[in-house]
Structures are given as C-alpha cells and as structure tokens.
Amino acid sequence: MEKPIALQIEEVKKELIATINRSNLPAIILDYILKDIYHEIHLVNQSQLVSDMQTYEEAVKNKENEEESAK
C-alpha cells in the first residue's frame, strides 16, 4: 500500500526542518537557499502543468476522433 500523501508531506517537512537545523546556517543564507529551491520547484511544476494540459487535450481530441469514426 502506498503511503498517504498527508503522511508523505509531514515526513518531508520534518526532514527539511531537521536538515535546516543541522546546517547551523544563518537565516539570511537559508532564505537565499530556500528561495532558489522554491524557484526550481515552481519551474518544474509549471512545466508539468503544460505537459499535463497537452496530454489531456490530445486525449480529448483522440476520443472525439474515435467517436466520429464510430458513426
């Protein structure tokens, strides 16, 4: 059974917090690092959204074409 997303989220948060605490880096440096990480994640998310939209639109078109062919 796959672990529920809520548990996965909590685990990631705890691991990130533990890593940040162990780093002993000043907040200004952590701010810079986390902004970079956020920016990269955001770009990946946007790319995935575009890909998902294209895949969905192609699936809808294929279904419409199949329905037209069946007539």
C-alpha positions in Angstrom: 0.0 0.0 0.0 1.3 3.4 -0.9 1.8 5.9 1.9 -0.9 8.5 2.1 0.1 11.9 0.8 -0.6 13.6 4.1 2.0 11.4 5.8 4.5 11.9 3.0 4.1 15.7 3.3 4.7 15.6 7.1 7.8 13.4 6.6 9.3 15.8 4.1 8.6 18.8 6.3 10.2 17.1 9.3 13.3 16.0 7.2 13.7 19.5 5.8 13.4 21.1 9.2 15.9 18.7 10.6 18.3 19.3 7.8 17.9 23.1 8.2 18.5 22.9 11.9 21.6 20.7 11.5 23.1 23.1 9.0 23.5 25.9 11.6 23.4 28.4 8.7 22.2 31.9 9.4 18.7 32.8 8.4 19.8 35.1 5.6 21.7 32.2 3.9 18.7 29.8 4.4 16.4 32.4 2.9 18.6 32.5 -0.2 18.8 28.7 -0.5 15.1 28.1 0.1 14.2 30.8 -2.5 16.4 29.0 -5.1 14.8 25.7 -4.3 11.3 27.2 -4.4 12.0 28.8 -7.8 13.3 25.5 -9.2 10.3 23.6 -7.9 7.9 26.2 -9.3 9.5 25.9 -12.8 9.2 22.1 -12.7 5.6 22.5 -11.6 4.8 24.9 -14.4 6.4 22.6 -16.9 4.4 19.6 -15.6 1.2 21.6 -15.9 1.9 22.5 -19.5 2.7 18.8 -20.3 -0.4 17.6 -18.5 -2.6 20.1 -20.4 -1.1 19.0 -23.7 -1.6 15.3 -22.9 -5.2 15.9 -21.8 -6.1 17.9 -24.9 -4.6 15.2 -27.1 -6.6 12.5 -25.3 -9.8 14.6 -25.7 -9.1 15.1 -29.4 -8.4 11.3 -29.9 -11.6 10.4 -28.1 -13.6 12.8 -30.3 -11.9 11.4 -33.4 -12.8 7.9 -32.3 -16.4 8.8 -31.7 -16.6 10.5 -35.1 -15.1 7.4 -36.8 -17.6 5.1 -35.0 -20.5 6.9 -36.5 
